[in-house]
Amino acid sequence: MTNTLSEADGNVGQDECDWLLSRATAGFGSVVTSGLASSAVGRNWVGQAGIYDDRFLPGLSQLASARAPGTVLIAQLLHCGLRSPASSIGQTPLGPSDGPGWRALTQAEVELTVEDYVTAAERAMRAGFDGVEIHAAHGYLPAQFLSRVENTRNDKWGGDFERRSAFPLELVARVRKALPDDAVVQLRLSAEDMRQSRGIDLDETVEVARRAADLGADAVSLSVWNIRLPSQKHPRSTPAAYVRARLTDRIPLIVAGSIWDAADARFAFDEGADQLGIGRMAIFNRDAPQGLRDDAWSPARPPFSVQQFGDAGVPEKFVDYLRGKWPEYLA
Ligand SMILES: Cc1cc2nc3c(=O)[nH]c(=O)nc-3n(C[C@H](O)[C@H](O)[C@H](O)COP(=O)(O)O)c2cc1C
């Protein structure tokens, strides 16, 4: 999860390595890094690590070694597209289509952006990660292409569902082809609109997940923010159950969204999750994986004082970021 602990120049910082290590050794099956910028123009916050250049390799290698034996460590590839702040990237942000404050990628730029993902994925393997996650959720570039409202192109990358889904699926196909068979390639999708996601349709999410499986993705990571909420489009089902029922058993479904304790974990499994994605709970609880196995365990829940964050081992810079973007976590 994004923590802004890396250097301003995009190098992975010691603080980010120490933070990942403090959580990655807790006993998780797999750990995904914070979103690493796959293109310079897709960067977001100051303190985000980059994976778009070989100069980042020493830091990335250090990050890739922040693990316990047996834990699969996955680099998340992130391009923020139209949501990259102009102040961070020093130019007009690029999205699928023109909009207020950003402009559409040309066809040639789309091809170059795909290339950037492929070389970033190869770089992740050179750094020693076990694989990559393509972040196509939360309204970032691949989700912008998929979006019914943010993608108004009328070329091979936009129009009907086939063409709006072409960009995220091209990323899966090309990255899969470029990496060894035993490297993990997973795709993160928002189930439906929530927070930054715009124009995401549950049935289209299912179809993208199915096609990603056919293209050789190893897992789909579904972001729902709260596993207990019914689908907006099909309210008789949760998004997780809806997607799971329509995917082949071949592809594992990771589901993340407000899993805090053993009852939530059971609920998520009952809804069809094959793996649980744990975010916020693990920021505040060092013993998250053990706790989730124990019915009697009760996690620490925000809001927290600065002192409590410190006691939980959360670095000050991360607390500052939370204060700005997620003020509800601070007492
Ligand atoms: C501080 C913070 C940073 C996050 N950073 C990322 C990120 O870099 N990549 C990503 O895919 N999701 C990110 N998310 C979303 C989480 O991965 C997760 O989907 C969401 O928080 C819901 O799961 P949870 O209830 O277990 O936290 C972030 C969430 C928070 C609160």
The ligand as a Gaussian input file, in Angstrom:
#p B3LYP/6-31G(d) Opt

LIG

0 1
 C       -3.192000       4.247000       2.704000
 C       -3.682000       3.387000       1.582000
 C       -2.838000       3.167000       0.492000
 C       -3.253000       2.336000      -0.554000
 N       -2.400000       2.105000      -1.598000
 C       -2.741000       1.239000      -2.568000
 C       -1.834000       0.929000      -3.630000
 O       -0.711000       1.455000      -3.734000
 N       -2.224000       0.016000      -4.550000
 C       -3.454000      -0.599000      -4.482000
 O       -3.760000      -1.448000      -5.316000
 N       -4.329000      -0.307000      -3.505000
 C       -4.002000       0.578000      -2.549000
 N       -4.906000       0.859000      -1.537000
 C       -6.175000       0.115000      -1.481000
 C       -5.983000      -1.161000      -0.674000
 O       -5.110000      -2.022000      -1.369000
 C       -7.293000      -1.918000      -0.404000
 O       -7.863000      -2.355000      -1.611000
 C       -8.297000      -1.074000       0.339000
 O       -7.689000      -0.355000       1.382000
 C       -9.427000      -1.933000       0.918000
 O       -8.914000      -3.028000       1.647000
 P       -8.741000      -2.933000       3.253000
 O      -10.102000      -2.649000       3.807000
 O       -8.203000      -4.289000       3.652000
 O       -7.791000      -1.823000       3.516000
 C       -4.534000       1.719000      -0.512000
 C       -5.375000       1.966000       0.581000
 C       -4.968000       2.799000       1.610000
 C       -5.896000       3.011000       2.777000

